[in-house]
Amino acid sequence: MKNKWLQITLSVLSLGLAVLLVIYLPQIVRSLTGKPVSWAEIGALFGTLGAGEIALMSALWLLSLLAYTFVLTNSLPGLNNLQGLTLNAAGSAVSNLLPFGGAVGVALSFAMTRGWGFANRAIVVMTLVSGIWNTLFRFILPAVGIIALLIAGEAPNATVAKAGWTGAISILALCAVVAAALYWDRAATLLGRALDGLTRLLRLKVHASAAFHRLRADTAEIVRTRSLGLSLGMVFFLGFQWAVMAACMHATGAWPGLAQSIAVFALSRVLTSALITPSGAGIMEGGVVLLLTSAFGVPAAPATATALLFGFWTYTIEIPFGGLALGAWALLRRRNSRSAEAEPPSAISKAP
């Protein structure tokens, strides 16, 4: 009971902090950048949104959800896209309401997929594989953002440019090593030795190579046969999400340029990992505004409107949408259970 009430308290505090960060975002922007902005200015920009712009954002958002279903269907053979959409929507709703909501989302995924007839091992593999691909791309995104800025000539001097190239290439190389180790035996052996050497250097009592090899054994078949589908699903998912942000920027007059928009998007996805609030709500918006105004010279009002609008499409709307998906799943499950109970024994025995 203590743990339960502690979790409830932390959830309420975390949600409350997210709401406060959004409510006081204009004041936060003013204190961080020195640029005044008010809710009246932000509201005026929202009032200029046309039906066509809203329809475009809605379509891009739906396409991003559909793209992610291919990550789930490739990590769990036999899962169809409608089930993947329901699973993704329900899990996102939980994650967006609770700090550390990923654990609850995993439990919910188990309940839903078990109800569809999948075995525990297959569900565990799906959770591991989809988590690995999400983590890899979460590392790749900042490198892509840095490279985009460097190509656009945004580095203030040669020293910063050199450091940027070094950091971006190092991140991509690390991701490539992990991906290769998941796919090839020889690379896995080398990475396992390197991990053991690192743990010895840090004096950690962890058998890193053994843990990695167990993870690899569990996911090897899916990784070897479906890595292309998993990667394409993540690329299109993130691509459509970037398109949503680009549409928000154009609609509010905050478009900073192609490379700059990619960098802002990469930062926004990294900040969703800030676990102090559910899915980094409030923190993501503040980081987007700060980068747009300080680094790219976007006025405070359009930058803030963009951050809030993008937060709506990637956070707020997922809560009611996920709630509807979860409610539909629960309703169908109850109806199917009642149908099974009402079916006569003779009919059940003859079922294929």
C-alpha positions as CSV (number, residue, x, y, z in Angstrom):
1,M,0.0,0.0,0.0
2,K,2.9,2.3,0.8
3,N,4.3,1.8,-2.6
4,K,0.9,2.2,-4.3
5,W,0.3,5.5,-2.5
6,L,3.8,6.7,-3.2
7,Q,3.3,6.0,-6.9
8,I,0.0,7.8,-6.9
9,T,1.6,10.8,-5.1
10,L,4.5,10.9,-7.5
11,S,2.2,10.7,-10.5
12,V,0.0,13.6,-9.3
13,L,3.1,15.7,-8.5
14,S,4.7,14.9,-11.9
15,L,1.5,15.7,-13.8
16,G,1.1,18.9,-11.7
17,L,4.6,20.0,-12.6
18,A,4.0,19.4,-16.3
19,V,0.8,21.5,-16.2
20,L,2.7,24.3,-14.3
21,L,5.5,24.3,-16.8
22,V,3.1,24.7,-19.6
23,I,1.0,27.4,-17.9
24,Y,4.0,29.4,-17.0
25,L,5.9,28.8,-20.2
26,P,5.7,32.5,-21.3
27,Q,7.3,33.5,-18.0
28,I,9.9,30.8,-18.3
29,V,10.7,31.9,-21.8
30,R,11.1,35.5,-20.7
31,S,13.5,34.5,-17.9
32,L,15.6,32.3,-20.1
33,T,15.8,34.4,-23.2
34,G,14.9,37.9,-22.0
35,K,12.2,38.1,-24.8
36,P,8.7,38.9,-23.6
37,V,5.8,36.8,-24.8
38,S,2.2,36.5,-23.6
39,W,-0.6,34.0,-23.9
40,A,-2.6,36.7,-25.8
41,E,0.1,36.7,-28.5
42,I,0.2,32.9,-28.5
43,G,-3.6,32.7,-28.7
44,A,-3.6,35.1,-31.6
45,L,-1.2,32.8,-33.6
46,F,-3.4,29.8,-32.8
47,G,-6.4,31.8,-34.1
48,T,-4.7,32.1,-37.5
49,L,-4.6,28.4,-38.1
50,G,-6.7,27.4,-41.0
51,A,-8.7,24.2,-41.5
52,G,-6.3,23.0,-44.2
53,E,-3.3,23.4,-41.8
54,I,-5.1,21.5,-39.0
55,A,-6.1,18.8,-41.5
56,L,-2.5,18.4,-42.7
57,M,-1.2,18.1,-39.1
58,S,-3.9,15.5,-38.3
59,A,-3.0,13.5,-41.4
60,L,0.7,13.6,-40.6
61,W,0.1,12.6,-37.0
62,L,-2.0,9.6,-38.1
63,L,0.6,8.6,-40.6
64,S,3.2,8.7,-37.8
65,L,1.1,6.4,-35.7
66,L,0.6,4.0,-38.6
67,A,4.3,4.0,-39.4
68,Y,5.1,2.9,-35.8
69,T,2.8,-0.1,-36.1
70,F,5.3,-1.6,-38.5
71,V,7.9,-1.5,-35.7
72,L,5.5,-3.5,-33.6
73,T,4.4,-5.9,-36.3
74,N,8.0,-6.7,-37.2
75,S,9.0,-7.3,-33.6
76,L,6.0,-9.6,-33.0
77,P,5.2,-11.8,-36.0
78,G,1.5,-12.4,-36.3
79,L,0.5,-9.0,-34.9
80,N,-1.6,-7.0,-37.5
81,N,-1.4,-3.2,-38.0
82,L,-4.8,-2.5,-36.3
83,Q,-3.6,-4.4,-33.2
84,G,-0.3,-2.6,-33.4
85,L,-2.1,0.8,-33.6
86,T,-4.2,-0.1,-30.6
87,L,-1.2,-1.3,-28.7
88,N,0.8,1.8,-29.5
89,A,-2.0,4.2,-28.7
90,A,-2.9,2.6,-25.3
91,G,0.8,2.4,-24.3
92,S,1.4,6.0,-25.2
93,A,-1.7,7.2,-23.2
94,V,-0.3,5.4,-20.1
95,S,3.2,6.8,-20.6
96,N,1.9,10.3,-21.1
97,L,0.0,10.2,-17.8
98,L,2.5,8.5,-15.5
99,P,6.2,9.2,-14.7
100,F,8.2,6.1,-15.5
101,G,5.0,5.0,-17.3
102,G,7.0,2.6,-19.5
103,A,6.7,-0.2,-16.9
104,V,2.9,0.2,-16.8
105,G,2.9,0.3,-20.6
106,V,4.8,-3.0,-20.7
107,A,2.3,-4.6,-18.3
108,L,-0.6,-3.3,-20.5
109,S,1.1,-4.6,-23.6
110,F,1.4,-8.0,-22.0
111,A,-2.3,-8.0,-21.1
112,M,-3.4,-6.9,-24.6
113,T,-1.2,-9.2,-26.6
114,R,-1.9,-12.2,-24.3
115,G,-5.6,-11.5,-24.9
116,W,-4.9,-11.8,-28.6
117,G,-3.4,-15.2,-28.1
118,F,0.4,-14.5,-28.2
119,A,2.8,-16.4,-26.0
120,N,4.8,-14.8,-23.2
121,R,8.2,-15.4,-24.8
122,A,7.1,-13.7,-28.1
123,I,5.8,-10.7,-26.1
124,V,9.0,-10.4,-24.2
125,V,11.0,-10.5,-27.5
126,M,8.7,-7.8,-28.9
127,T,9.3,-5.6,-25.9
128,L,13.1,-6.1,-26.1
129,V,13.4,-5.6,-29.8
130,S,11.1,-2.5,-30.0
131,G,13.0,-1.1,-27.0
132,I,16.3,-1.6,-28.7
133,W,15.3,0.0,-31.9
134,N,13.8,3.0,-30.1
135,T,17.0,3.4,-28.0
136,L,19.2,3.2,-31.1
137,F,17.3,5.8,-33.0
138,R,17.1,8.0,-29.9
139,F,20.9,8.1,-30.0
140,I,21.0,8.5,-33.8
141,L,18.7,11.5,-33.9
142,P,21.1,14.0,-32.1
143,A,23.9,13.0,-34.4
144,V,21.6,13.6,-37.4
145,G,20.7,17.0,-36.0
146,I,24.3,18.0,-35.4
147,I,25.3,16.9,-38.9
148,A,22.4,18.9,-40.4
149,L,23.5,22.1,-38.7
150,L,27.2,21.5,-39.7
151,I,26.2,21.0,-43.3
152,A,24.1,24.2,-43.1
153,G,27.1,26.1,-41.8
154,E,25.6,26.9,-38.4
155,A,28.8,26.2,-36.5
156,P,30.2,29.5,-35.1
157,N,33.9,28.6,-35.8
158,A,36.1,25.7,-37.0
159,T,36.8,24.4,-33.4
160,V,33.1,24.0,-32.7
161,A,32.6,22.4,-36.2
162,K,35.4,19.9,-35.6
163,A,33.9,19.0,-32.1
164,G,30.5,18.6,-33.7
165,W,31.7,16.3,-36.4
166,T,33.7,14.3,-33.9
167,G,30.7,13.9,-31.6
168,A,28.2,13.0,-34.3
169,I,30.5,10.5,-36.0
170,S,31.3,8.9,-32.6
171,I,27.6,8.5,-31.8
172,L,26.9,7.0,-35.2
173,A,29.9,4.7,-34.9
174,L,28.7,3.5,-31.5
175,C,25.2,2.8,-32.8
176,A,26.7,0.9,-35.8
177,V,28.8,-1.2,-33.4
178,V,25.8,-2.2,-31.3
179,A,23.7,-2.9,-34.4
180,A,26.5,-5.1,-35.8
181,A,26.9,-6.9,-32.5
182,L,23.2,-7.7,-32.5
183,Y,23.5,-9.1,-36.1
184,W,26.9,-10.8,-36.3
185,D,28.5,-13.3,-33.9
186,R,32.0,-12.1,-34.2
187,A,31.0,-8.5,-33.5
188,A,29.0,-9.6,-30.5
189,T,32.0,-11.4,-29.1
190,L,34.2,-8.3,-29.5
191,L,31.6,-6.0,-28.0
192,G,31.1,-8.4,-25.0
193,R,34.9,-8.3,-24.3
194,A,34.9,-4.5,-24.5
195,L,31.9,-4.3,-22.1
196,D,33.7,-6.6,-19.6
197,G,36.8,-4.5,-19.9
198,L,34.8,-1.3,-19.2
199,T,33.0,-2.9,-16.2
200,R,36.4,-4.0,-14.8
201,L,37.8,-0.5,-15.3
202,L,34.8,1.0,-13.5
203,R,35.0,-1.7,-10.8
204,L,31.3,-2.7,-11.4
205,K,30.2,-6.1,-10.2
206,V,28.2,-6.8,-13.4
207,H,28.8,-9.5,-16.0
208,A,28.1,-7.2,-18.9
209,S,29.0,-9.7,-21.7
210,A,26.8,-12.4,-20.3
211,A,23.8,-10.0,-20.1
212,F,24.4,-8.8,-23.6
213,H,24.7,-12.4,-25.0
214,R,21.4,-13.3,-23.2
215,L,19.7,-10.3,-24.8
216,R,21.2,-11.2,-28.2
217,A,20.0,-14.8,-27.9
218,D,16.5,-13.7,-27.1
219,T,16.3,-11.3,-30.0
220,A,18.5,-12.9,-32.6
221,E,15.9,-14.4,-34.9
222,I,13.8,-11.2,-35.1
223,V,16.9,-9.0,-35.6
224,R,18.3,-11.2,-38.4
225,T,15.0,-11.5,-40.3
226,R,13.2,-8.2,-39.7
227,S,15.8,-5.5,-39.0
228,L,15.1,-3.8,-42.3
229,G,11.4,-3.5,-41.5
230,L,12.1,-2.4,-38.0
231,S,14.4,0.3,-39.2
232,L,12.1,1.6,-42.0
233,G,9.3,1.7,-39.5
234,M,11.3,3.9,-37.2
235,V,12.6,6.1,-40.0
236,F,9.1,6.8,-41.3
237,F,7.7,7.3,-37.8
238,L,10.3,9.9,-37.0
239,G,10.1,11.4,-40.5
240,F,6.3,12.0,-40.1
241,Q,6.8,13.4,-36.7
242,W,9.4,15.8,-38.1
243,A,6.8,16.7,-40.8
244,V,4.3,17.5,-38.0
245,M,6.8,19.9,-36.4
246,A,7.6,21.5,-39.8
247,A,3.9,22.0,-40.4
248,C,3.6,23.6,-36.9
249,M,6.6,25.9,-37.7
250,H,5.1,27.0,-41.0
251,A,1.7,27.6,-39.5
252,T,3.0,29.8,-36.7
253,G,5.7,31.6,-38.7
254,A,8.6,30.0,-36.8
255,W,10.2,28.1,-39.7
256,P,14.0,28.5,-39.2
257,G,15.3,26.4,-42.1
258,L,15.5,22.8,-43.0
259,A,18.6,21.9,-41.1
260,Q,17.6,24.0,-38.1
261,S,14.2,22.3,-38.0
262,I,15.8,18.9,-37.9
263,A,18.0,20.0,-35.0
264,V,15.0,21.3,-33.1
265,F,13.1,18.1,-33.7
266,A,16.1,16.0,-32.5
267,L,16.3,18.0,-29.3
268,S,12.5,17.7,-28.7
269,R,12.7,13.9,-29.0
270,V,15.7,13.7,-26.6
271,L,13.9,15.9,-24.0
272,T,11.0,13.5,-23.9
273,S,13.4,11.2,-21.9
274,A,13.3,13.7,-19.1
275,L,11.5,11.5,-16.6
276,I,10.7,14.3,-14.1
277,T,7.4,14.7,-16.0
278,P,5.5,12.2,-18.1
279,S,7.2,12.0,-21.5
280,G,9.1,15.2,-20.7
281,A,5.9,17.3,-21.0
282,G,6.7,21.0,-20.3
283,I,10.4,20.4,-20.5
284,M,10.3,19.5,-24.2
285,E,8.4,22.7,-25.0
286,G,10.9,24.8,-23.0
287,G,13.8,23.3,-24.8
288,V,12.3,23.8,-28.2
289,V,11.5,27.5,-27.5
290,L,15.0,28.1,-26.1
291,L,16.7,26.6,-29.2
292,L,14.5,28.4,-31.7
293,T,14.9,31.8,-30.0
294,S,18.5,31.7,-28.8
295,A,20.2,29.8,-31.6
296,F,18.0,30.5,-34.7
297,G,16.6,34.0,-33.9
298,V,12.9,33.0,-34.1
299,P,10.7,35.5,-32.2
300,A,9.4,34.3,-28.9
301,A,5.7,34.2,-29.7
302,P,6.0,32.0,-32.8
303,A,8.6,29.8,-31.2
304,T,6.3,29.2,-28.1
305,A,3.3,28.6,-30.2
306,T,5.2,26.0,-32.3
307,A,6.4,24.2,-29.1
308,L,2.9,24.1,-27.7
309,L,1.3,23.0,-30.9
310,F,3.9,20.2,-31.5
311,G,3.4,19.1,-27.9
312,F,-0.3,18.8,-28.5
313,W,0.2,16.5,-31.5
314,T,2.9,14.4,-29.9
315,Y,1.6,14.3,-26.3
316,T,-1.8,15.7,-25.4
317,I,-3.9,14.2,-28.2
318,E,-2.4,10.8,-27.6
319,I,-4.1,10.6,-24.2
320,P,-7.8,10.7,-25.3
321,F,-6.9,8.7,-28.5
322,G,-5.2,6.0,-26.4
323,G,-8.1,6.0,-24.0
324,L,-10.5,5.4,-26.8
325,A,-8.3,2.6,-28.2
326,L,-8.0,1.0,-24.7
327,G,-11.7,1.3,-24.1
328,A,-12.5,-0.3,-27.5
329,W,-10.1,-3.2,-26.7
330,A,-11.7,-3.7,-23.3
331,L,-15.2,-3.6,-24.7
332,L,-14.4,-6.2,-27.4
333,R,-12.6,-8.4,-25.0
334,R,-15.6,-8.4,-22.6
335,R,-18.0,-9.0,-25.5
336,N,-15.9,-11.9,-26.8
337,S,-15.8,-13.4,-23.3
338,R,-19.5,-13.3,-22.9
339,S,-19.9,-14.9,-26.4
340,A,-17.6,-17.7,-25.4
341,E,-19.5,-18.3,-22.1
342,A,-22.9,-18.3,-23.9
343,E,-21.7,-20.7,-26.7
344,P,-23.2,-24.2,-26.1
345,P,-20.7,-27.0,-25.3
346,S,-21.5,-28.9,-28.5
347,A,-20.5,-25.8,-30.6
348,I,-17.3,-25.3,-28.7
349,S,-16.3,-29.0,-29.2
350,K,-16.8,-28.7,-32.9
351,A,-14.8,-25.4,-33.3
352,P,-11.6,-25.8,-35.4
